[in-house]
């Protein structure tokens, strides 16, 4: 589930990158924030 979802996210990022670079940067930042949260949860366990 997670890997497939990530691939979809990547594809979407690639598509939006062609249209609006700024929008993509925001999406990438959001992705990083989510990743950091996941890591924090994993470390706490």
C-alpha distance (Angstrom), angle and dihedral (degrees) to the residues before:
residue distance angle dihedral
X1 . . .
X2 3.80 . .
X3 3.79 96.2 .
X4 3.79 94.9 46.5
X5 3.78 90.0 47.6
X6 3.79 90.7 51.1
X7 3.81 90.7 51.2
X8 3.80 90.4 52.1
X9 3.79 89.5 50.4
X10 3.80 90.4 50.9
X11 3.80 92.2 50.5
X12 3.79 90.4 49.7
X13 3.78 90.9 49.6
X14 3.79 91.0 51.4
X15 3.80 90.5 51.5
X16 3.80 95.2 48.0
X17 3.79 91.0 44.9
X18 3.79 89.5 68.3
X19 3.80 90.5 51.9
X20 3.81 107.7 36.9
X21 3.82 121.9 7.1
X22 3.81 93.4 -170.9
X23 3.80 92.3 53.4
X24 3.81 89.3 52.3
X25 3.79 92.3 53.0
X26 3.80 89.8 54.9
X27 3.80 91.1 49.1
X28 3.81 90.9 49.5
X29 3.79 90.5 51.0
X30 3.80 89.9 51.0
X31 3.80 90.1 50.3
X32 3.80 90.9 51.6
X33 3.80 91.5 49.3
X34 3.80 90.1 52.3
X35 3.81 90.9 47.8
X36 3.79 91.3 50.4
X37 3.80 91.0 50.2
X38 3.81 90.8 50.5
X39 3.81 90.4 50.1
X40 3.80 91.9 49.3
X41 3.81 90.5 51.8
X42 3.81 91.3 48.4
X43 3.79 92.0 49.7
X44 3.80 92.1 49.9
X45 3.81 92.8 54.0
